[in-house]
Amino acid sequence: DIQMTQSPSSLSASVGDRVTITCQASQDISNYLNWYQQKPGKAPKLLIYDASNLETGVPSRFSGSGSGTDFTFTISSLQPEDIATYYCQQYDNLLTFGPGTKVDIK
Amino acid sequence: EVQLVQSGAEVKKPGESLKISCKGSGYSFTSYWIGWVRQMPGKGLEWMGIIYPGDSDTRYSPSFQGQVTISADKSISTAYLQWSSLKASDTAMYYCVRVPQTISSFDYWGQGTLVTVSS
């Protein structure tokens, strides 16, 4: 089984800050990695697919990069509406989510 | 517009059976996988399994194999998640998800069905 880890598990940042979340796979998954946003009390939403491609309609302040085992998700300028938990998910072998990173406003 | 509409919240006792549903619309139901994701209270997301309504091919996460049954009725564009004997640990939010043929992402999500199992 492929295990996914994320860091940090939570963070607080100010509006306008650059926020970076990392996701690591236990083995090489190429670019088979997606990112999701889950706002409190809501269903998750796909933001980025194939490590770096923005889903249609997703603001350009969100971006993703990486390949192999190490991936990064970035919010270039944190907005109040970005308060959420963010999950990575691999699909190289079955489907596995990372444990999530909770993002708050400082 | 793609929509996945799930059945309502359920309160059950341990040992009871349950079947929850998810109706897809706005796309070709038989051309995408449809699956289920569990979220226990205050916890993360866990993929449970998927079914391809076109031919009923079903894949389960090893963690959920034998614990639940996923099925679909393509004539009414509806997928199901079923338990034969619920446990308190099945208490969770269950999301229905659409999955492309490549089995890569969960591109559309239902609103969630809260299942509470308590004596």
Interface residues (C-beta under 8 A of the other chain):
Chain A: D1 Y32 N34 Y36 Q38 A43 P44 K45 L46 Y49 D50 E55 Y87 Q89 Y91 L94 L95 T96 F97 G98 P99 G100
Chain B: V37 G44 L45 E46 W47 R59 S61 P62 Y95 I103 S104 S105 F106 D107 W109 G110 Q111 G112
